[in-house]
Amino acid sequence: MTVEDKFLDPKDKSYIPSRHPDQLVIAARDAHVRYKKSYGGMSPYFSGIMGRENAVLRYTLCENQEGHDDSNLLRFQVPRADCPECYEKNKWETLPDPTGFFVETKSTAVELAGISFMKQLPVTVVWIKAVLPEKIELDTLAAGMIHIDDYDSLVKGDELRPVFRKEPRATASDVMWVRKGMTLDKLPEGYIPSKNYKI
């Protein structure tokens, strides 16, 4: 880890909350940390959204109906390697192109975010419901990043389509959502459609 400290000028607003700013010393610390992060059992999801023009969205399915509260198959749009009800290993499936993705609700716009999103503040997120072509609704919603211009006008039930980062970063931001029917020239900067999902 690389660290560099620098004395912060007493006129900086960081001193304001102190009752005794004249007795306080604050240093600005620039730190660079490099570490390796494994996605473990979630790796199939991330490898899917990192596929650029071949990207896919994957979900997981648990077929152990006897181990579930309501004796149903469980489908997780936010994939889970293990079922939270019966603890069995889940099966991975790919969401096909005819899957419908619909706005369920909007989340609060975030003004502070991690480094992956720094150039896209505010981060605007909607909760998305996925409906398979056979009209089966997945059991969980997914949070999806959406451009601020679309976010302001979206309402519940609006249909969305996924687009993917041209240069993936192995983060959740490798997939973003746009209104169905959006033209290529209006896509968020750095994102492209996948040949697996019409926009």
C-alpha positions as CSV (number, residue, x, y, z in Angstrom):
1,M,0.0,0.0,0.0
2,T,1.3,3.4,-1.0
3,V,0.5,6.2,1.5
4,E,1.3,9.9,1.3
5,D,0.3,12.4,4.1
6,K,0.1,16.1,3.7
7,F,-0.7,18.8,6.3
8,L,-4.2,20.2,5.7
9,D,-4.4,24.0,5.8
10,P,-6.3,25.2,8.9
11,K,-8.7,27.1,6.7
12,D,-10.0,23.8,5.2
13,K,-13.7,23.1,6.1
14,S,-12.6,19.8,7.7
15,Y,-11.7,21.8,10.8
16,I,-15.1,23.4,11.2
17,P,-16.8,20.7,13.3
18,S,-14.1,20.8,16.0
19,R,-14.7,22.8,19.1
20,H,-10.9,23.7,19.2
21,P,-9.8,24.0,15.6
22,D,-6.7,26.0,16.7
23,Q,-5.5,22.9,18.6
24,L,-6.2,20.4,15.9
25,V,-3.9,19.0,13.2
26,I,-5.5,17.2,10.2
27,A,-3.5,15.5,7.5
28,A,-4.8,14.7,4.1
29,R,-3.9,11.1,3.3
30,D,-3.6,9.8,-0.3
31,A,-3.5,6.0,-0.2
32,H,-3.3,3.5,-3.0
33,V,-4.3,0.0,-2.1
34,R,-4.1,-3.0,-4.5
35,Y,-5.7,-6.3,-3.6
36,K,-7.2,-9.3,-5.3
37,K,-10.9,-9.9,-5.0
38,S,-12.5,-13.2,-5.9
39,Y,-16.2,-13.4,-6.9
40,G,-16.2,-17.1,-6.0
41,G,-19.5,-18.8,-6.7
42,M,-20.8,-15.6,-8.3
43,S,-18.2,-15.7,-11.0
44,P,-20.5,-17.0,-13.7
45,Y,-22.6,-13.8,-13.4
46,F,-19.7,-11.5,-13.7
47,S,-18.1,-13.4,-16.6
48,G,-21.5,-13.1,-18.3
49,I,-21.8,-9.3,-18.0
50,M,-18.1,-8.8,-19.0
51,G,-18.8,-10.3,-22.5
52,R,-19.0,-7.0,-24.3
53,E,-21.0,-7.7,-27.6
54,N,-21.4,-11.3,-26.4
55,A,-22.5,-10.4,-22.9
56,V,-25.3,-12.4,-21.2
57,L,-27.3,-12.0,-18.0
58,R,-27.4,-15.1,-15.8
59,Y,-29.7,-16.0,-12.9
60,T,-29.9,-19.0,-10.6
61,L,-32.6,-21.6,-10.1
62,C,-33.2,-23.9,-7.2
63,E,-35.3,-26.9,-8.1
64,N,-35.5,-28.4,-4.5
65,Q,-39.2,-27.6,-4.1
66,E,-39.6,-29.8,-1.0
67,G,-37.0,-27.7,0.8
68,H,-38.8,-24.4,0.2
69,D,-41.4,-22.7,2.3
70,D,-44.0,-22.6,-0.5
71,S,-42.9,-25.7,-2.3
72,N,-42.0,-23.7,-5.4
73,L,-39.0,-23.5,-7.7
74,L,-37.0,-20.4,-6.8
75,R,-35.4,-18.2,-9.4
76,F,-33.0,-15.5,-8.3
77,Q,-32.5,-12.6,-10.7
78,V,-29.7,-11.4,-8.4
79,P,-27.9,-14.7,-8.6
80,R,-27.1,-16.7,-5.5
81,A,-24.7,-19.6,-5.6
82,D,-26.6,-21.3,-2.8
83,C,-30.4,-21.3,-2.1
84,P,-31.2,-19.1,1.0
85,E,-34.1,-21.4,1.9
86,C,-32.7,-24.9,1.6
87,Y,-29.0,-24.2,1.2
88,E,-28.7,-26.4,-1.9
89,K,-26.4,-25.4,-4.7
90,N,-28.3,-23.4,-7.3
91,K,-28.3,-24.1,-11.1
92,W,-27.2,-21.4,-13.4
93,E,-29.4,-20.3,-16.3
94,T,-29.1,-17.5,-19.0
95,L,-31.9,-15.0,-19.4
96,P,-32.9,-15.2,-23.1
97,D,-33.5,-12.1,-25.3
98,P,-37.4,-12.3,-25.1
99,T,-37.2,-11.8,-21.3
100,G,-39.0,-8.7,-20.2
101,F,-37.3,-6.3,-17.8
102,F,-39.6,-3.8,-16.1
103,V,-39.2,-0.9,-13.7
104,E,-40.7,-1.9,-10.3
105,T,-39.6,1.1,-8.3
106,K,-36.9,3.8,-8.3
107,S,-34.2,4.1,-5.7
108,T,-32.7,7.3,-4.2
109,A,-30.1,9.0,-6.4
110,V,-26.7,8.5,-4.7
111,E,-24.3,11.5,-4.6
112,L,-21.4,9.5,-3.0
113,A,-20.2,6.3,-4.5
114,G,-17.2,4.0,-5.0
115,I,-14.5,4.5,-7.5
116,S,-16.3,2.5,-10.2
117,F,-19.0,5.2,-10.4
118,M,-17.0,8.4,-9.7
119,K,-17.5,9.7,-13.3
120,Q,-21.2,9.0,-13.3
121,L,-22.5,10.8,-10.2
122,P,-25.2,11.0,-9.2
123,V,-25.7,7.2,-9.4
124,T,-29.3,6.5,-10.3
125,V,-30.7,3.1,-9.6
126,V,-34.0,1.4,-10.4
127,W,-35.3,-2.0,-9.1
128,I,-36.0,-4.3,-12.0
129,K,-38.4,-7.1,-12.4
130,A,-37.6,-9.9,-14.9
131,V,-40.3,-11.9,-16.6
132,L,-39.3,-15.0,-18.6
133,P,-40.8,-15.5,-22.1
134,E,-43.2,-18.1,-20.6
135,K,-44.6,-15.3,-18.4
136,I,-42.8,-16.6,-15.3
137,E,-41.7,-13.8,-13.0
138,L,-38.3,-14.2,-11.2
139,D,-38.5,-14.3,-7.4
140,T,-36.2,-11.4,-6.7
141,L,-35.7,-7.9,-8.1
142,A,-32.4,-6.6,-9.3
143,A,-30.9,-3.2,-8.7
144,G,-29.8,-1.6,-12.0
145,M,-27.9,1.5,-12.8
146,I,-29.7,3.8,-15.2
147,H,-28.7,7.1,-16.9
148,I,-30.0,10.2,-15.0
149,D,-31.9,11.5,-18.1
150,D,-34.0,8.3,-18.1
151,Y,-34.2,8.0,-14.4
152,D,-36.1,11.3,-14.0
153,S,-38.9,10.3,-16.4
154,L,-39.3,6.5,-15.6
155,V,-42.4,5.2,-14.0
156,K,-43.4,1.7,-12.7
157,G,-43.9,-0.8,-15.6
158,D,-41.6,1.0,-18.1
159,E,-39.6,-1.6,-20.1
160,L,-35.8,-1.6,-20.0
161,R,-33.0,-3.3,-21.9
162,P,-29.5,-4.1,-20.7
163,V,-26.3,-2.6,-22.3
164,F,-22.8,-3.6,-21.4
165,R,-19.5,-1.9,-20.8
166,K,-17.2,-1.9,-23.9
167,E,-14.2,-2.2,-21.7
168,P,-15.4,-4.3,-18.7
169,R,-14.0,-3.6,-15.2
170,A,-15.3,-6.8,-13.4
171,T,-17.8,-4.8,-11.4
172,A,-21.6,-4.6,-11.2
173,S,-21.4,-1.4,-13.3
174,D,-20.4,-3.5,-16.3
175,V,-24.2,-3.7,-17.1
176,M,-26.4,-0.6,-17.3
177,W,-30.0,-0.2,-18.3
178,V,-31.7,1.9,-20.9
179,R,-35.3,2.4,-22.1
180,K,-36.5,-0.2,-24.6
181,G,-36.1,1.2,-28.1
182,M,-33.2,3.5,-27.4
183,T,-31.1,4.3,-30.5
184,L,-27.4,3.5,-30.5
185,D,-26.4,7.1,-30.6
186,K,-28.1,7.7,-27.3
187,L,-26.5,4.9,-25.3
188,P,-24.5,5.9,-22.2
189,E,-20.9,6.6,-23.0
190,G,-18.7,3.5,-22.9
191,Y,-21.6,1.0,-23.2
192,I,-22.7,-1.1,-26.2
193,P,-25.5,-3.5,-26.9
194,S,-25.0,-7.3,-26.7
195,K,-26.0,-9.3,-29.7
196,N,-27.9,-11.5,-27.2
197,Y,-30.3,-8.7,-26.3
198,K,-32.1,-6.3,-28.7
199,I,-32.5,-2.8,-27.4
